[in-house]
Amino acid sequence: MDFAVSDKMKTILEMVNEFVDRELIPLEPAFAASSFKEMLPILREKQKKVKQMELWAPNFPKDCGGLGLSLVDHGLLSEALGRTPLGHYVFWCQAPDAGNVEILHLHGTSDQKEKFLNPLVAGEIRSCFSMTEVDMPGSNPVLLETTAVKDGNDYVINGHKWYTSSADGANFAIVMAVTNPEAPEYMQASMIIVPTETKGFNLVRNIPVMGHAGDDYFSHGEILYQSCRVPQSNLLGPEGYGFIMAQERLGPGRIHHCMRWLGICQRSYELMCRRANNRIITRDGKPLASRQIIQQWVAESAAEIQAARLMTLHAAWRIDNEGVKAARDDISMIKFVVANTMQRVVDRALQVHGGLGMTDDTILAFFFRHERAARIYDGADEVHKVSLARRLLKPYQ
Ligand SMILES: Cc1cc2nc3c(=O)[nH]c(=O)nc-3n(C[C@H](O)[C@H](O)[C@H](O)COP(=O)(O)OP(=O)(O)OC[C@H]3O[C@@H](n4cnc5c(N)ncnc54)[C@H](O)[C@@H]3O)c2cc1C
């Protein structure tokens, strides 16, 4: 395999890094102090610039208006964007929309593509993905309580979901609901498109997460589906294929998360090194960086980030070249390795900043709060380890 960066990608990465440094990082103090809705006008201005640079929707397929980058190339770009919490949103490759675009592109009817996919890729609307339920274990998603029952030409959906990220302000949700409780376990559920304006789609609240309920794109919704009626033509893909399609969505989706986390690692590492060099801790002018324990954190962080980066690029390369199924073990490995690498690196960077690290005067406290969830969503660490180990042990039985 070859991870040499093409000339085209080198140019793109230079442009993106410069844009992040010049246009987005300076917005972070305002981002920390205001609601996301208040940030929207300025973010839309930045998005216009991204479109002018012809870097809009870098990972989305060309035939629906994206740049069509391979996963490896998008990985490199995503690391650059992940250096700020605003990067993916401004370049329009953010979760959960990125996964929903993939599903709609692969499984949407031409009508669904026109109504939902095209405006989504164009950035005219947003979407959310509604699978996890309040009363059922998300780690075993076949145990769903939400049902979609046929009535005339419609489905009538009832259920109680939460952690439907970015539901606030979204135009539609892709909802996972049981359409046939008698079918084999993995064929019971389907994906159904539910416009959020539908009667019976009730956003109860944005859940407070680590002290912040957030709003708009930066939020996690609790939703009650109460006799929520949508036409059967809103079924996505074949009935009963919800879990199969979710697996397809989660493969590249996990790569996207890991790549973004690497950007967070890199930014935290840069902040840590700068602070270690500049913080004078003795009367005779010695910096924090003169201490071995800090040097050890710097060296370990650099090595761990590079190891995580290469594992992620390798998994992306396998998906690009051999498909999601062949890369299953690699995807499980990076999901917990990169999430934990990020947690360690952010924690060390915060520690090096002392009291400053706990404030919102740097981005580190934001990373620390928001990215703890990385070890839980899209498969908790333990779930990935257990299923990976099961597959690894098999040949030795
Ligand atoms: C910030 C954030 C954003 C999210 N966004 C979305 C979204 O947009 N859409 C959506 O549908 N969902 C979303 N989720 C939900 C997420 O996918 C679930 O939280 C996750 O699947 C875990 O499910 P659970 O919370 O029900 O935990 P549970 O299933 O109750 O598991 C709790 C813990 O038990 C342990 N555990 C569980 N099973 C096993 C096992 N087999 N072996 C060993 N240990 C085990 C793990 O440590 C796990 O963390 C989000 C979650 C978070 C935190």
The ligand as an SDF file (V2000), in Angstrom:
LIG
                    3D

 53 58  0  0  0  0  0  0  0  0999 V2000
  -22.3740   12.1730   22.0970 C   0  0  0  0  0  0  0  0  0  0  0  0
  -23.1940   11.0230   21.5740 C   0  0  0  0  0  0  0  0  0  0  0  0
  -23.7650   11.1150   20.3080 C   0  0  0  0  0  0  0  0  0  0  0  0
  -24.5890   10.0950   19.8290 C   0  0  0  0  0  0  0  0  0  0  0  0
  -25.2110   10.2450   18.6090 N   0  0  0  0  0  0  0  0  0  0  0  0
  -26.1190    9.3220   18.2150 C   0  0  0  0  0  0  0  0  0  0  0  0
  -26.9010    9.5270   17.0270 C   0  0  0  0  0  0  0  0  0  0  0  0
  -26.7490   10.5350   16.3160 O   0  0  0  0  0  0  0  0  0  0  0  0
  -27.8610    8.6180   16.7320 N   0  0  0  0  0  0  0  0  0  0  0  0
  -28.0800    7.5110   17.4780 C   0  0  0  0  0  0  0  0  0  0  0  0
  -28.9580    6.7180   17.1480 O   0  0  0  0  0  0  0  0  0  0  0  0
  -27.3370    7.2620   18.5990 N   0  0  0  0  0  0  0  0  0  0  0  0
  -26.3780    8.1430   18.9870 C   0  0  0  0  0  0  0  0  0  0  0  0
  -25.6600    7.9570   20.1450 N   0  0  0  0  0  0  0  0  0  0  0  0
  -25.9440    6.7950   20.9740 C   0  0  0  0  0  0  0  0  0  0  0  0
  -24.8230    5.7760   21.0130 C   0  0  0  0  0  0  0  0  0  0  0  0
  -24.7210    5.1220   19.7870 O   0  0  0  0  0  0  0  0  0  0  0  0
  -25.1020    4.8390   22.2140 C   0  0  0  0  0  0  0  0  0  0  0  0
  -24.9520    5.5900   23.3980 O   0  0  0  0  0  0  0  0  0  0  0  0
  -24.1790    3.6290   22.2030 C   0  0  0  0  0  0  0  0  0  0  0  0
  -24.5260    2.7600   21.1600 O   0  0  0  0  0  0  0  0  0  0  0  0
  -24.2410    2.8670   23.5500 C   0  0  0  0  0  0  0  0  0  0  0  0
  -25.5470    2.5390   23.8530 O   0  0  0  0  0  0  0  0  0  0  0  0
  -26.1490    2.8830   25.3010 P   0  0  0  0  0  0  0  0  0  0  0  0
  -25.8810    4.2910   25.5960 O   0  0  0  0  0  0  0  0  0  0  0  0
  -27.5680    2.4290   25.3190 O   0  0  0  0  0  0  0  0  0  0  0  0
  -25.2900    2.0360   26.3130 O   0  0  0  0  0  0  0  0  0  0  0  0
  -25.5150    0.5000   26.7650 P   0  0  0  0  0  0  0  0  0  0  0  0
  -25.8250   -0.3420   25.5840 O   0  0  0  0  0  0  0  0  0  0  0  0
  -26.4510    0.4960   27.8940 O   0  0  0  0  0  0  0  0  0  0  0  0
  -24.0490    0.1120   27.2680 O   0  0  0  0  0  0  0  0  0  0  0  0
  -23.4820    0.7370   28.4220 C   0  0  0  0  0  0  0  0  0  0  0  0
  -22.0530    0.2750   28.5980 C   0  0  0  0  0  0  0  0  0  0  0  0
  -22.0530   -1.1190   28.8740 O   0  0  0  0  0  0  0  0  0  0  0  0
  -20.8960   -1.7300   28.3280 C   0  0  0  0  0  0  0  0  0  0  0  0
  -21.3130   -2.8050   27.4220 N   0  0  0  0  0  0  0  0  0  0  0  0
  -22.4420   -2.8460   26.6820 C   0  0  0  0  0  0  0  0  0  0  0  0
  -22.5080   -3.9980   25.9860 N   0  0  0  0  0  0  0  0  0  0  0  0
  -21.4160   -4.7190   26.3130 C   0  0  0  0  0  0  0  0  0  0  0  0
  -20.8980   -5.9890   25.9290 C   0  0  0  0  0  0  0  0  0  0  0  0
  -21.5300   -6.7640   25.0220 N   0  0  0  0  0  0  0  0  0  0  0  0
  -19.7270   -6.4000   26.4800 N   0  0  0  0  0  0  0  0  0  0  0  0
  -19.0670   -5.6080   27.3670 C   0  0  0  0  0  0  0  0  0  0  0  0
  -19.5000   -4.4060   27.7570 N   0  0  0  0  0  0  0  0  0  0  0  0
  -20.6560   -3.9610   27.2380 C   0  0  0  0  0  0  0  0  0  0  0  0
  -20.1130   -0.6240   27.6090 C   0  0  0  0  0  0  0  0  0  0  0  0
  -19.1180   -0.1330   28.4640 O   0  0  0  0  0  0  0  0  0  0  0  0
  -21.1460    0.4610   27.3850 C   0  0  0  0  0  0  0  0  0  0  0  0
  -20.5810    1.7650   27.3530 O   0  0  0  0  0  0  0  0  0  0  0  0
  -24.8070    8.9420   20.6300 C   0  0  0  0  0  0  0  0  0  0  0  0
  -24.2040    8.8450   21.8830 C   0  0  0  0  0  0  0  0  0  0  0  0
  -23.4120    9.8670   22.3700 C   0  0  0  0  0  0  0  0  0  0  0  0
  -22.8040    9.7410   23.7500 C   0  0  0  0  0  0  0  0  0  0  0  0
  1  2  1  0
  2  3  1  0
  2 52  2  0
  3  4  2  0
  4  5  1  0
  4 50  1  0
  5  6  2  0
  6  7  1  0
  6 13  1  0
  7  8  2  0
  7  9  1  0
  9 10  1  0
 10 11  2  0
 10 12  1  0
 12 13  2  0
 13 14  1  0
 14 15  1  0
 14 50  1  0
 15 16  1  0
 16 17  1  0
 16 18  1  0
 18 19  1  0
 18 20  1  0
 20 21  1  0
 20 22  1  0
 22 23  1  0
 23 24  1  0
 24 25  2  0
 24 26  1  0
 24 27  1  0
 27 28  1  0
 28 29  2  0
 28 30  1  0
 28 31  1  0
 31 32  1  0
 32 33  1  0
 33 34  1  0
 33 48  1  0
 34 35  1  0
 35 36  1  0
 35 46  1  0
 36 37  1  0
 36 45  1  0
 37 38  2  0
 38 39  1  0
 39 40  1  0
 39 45  2  0
 40 41  1  0
 40 42  2  0
 42 43  1  0
 43 44  2  0
 44 45  1  0
 46 47  1  0
 46 48  1  0
 48 49  1  0
 50 51  2  0
 51 52  1  0
 52 53  1  0
M  END
$$$$
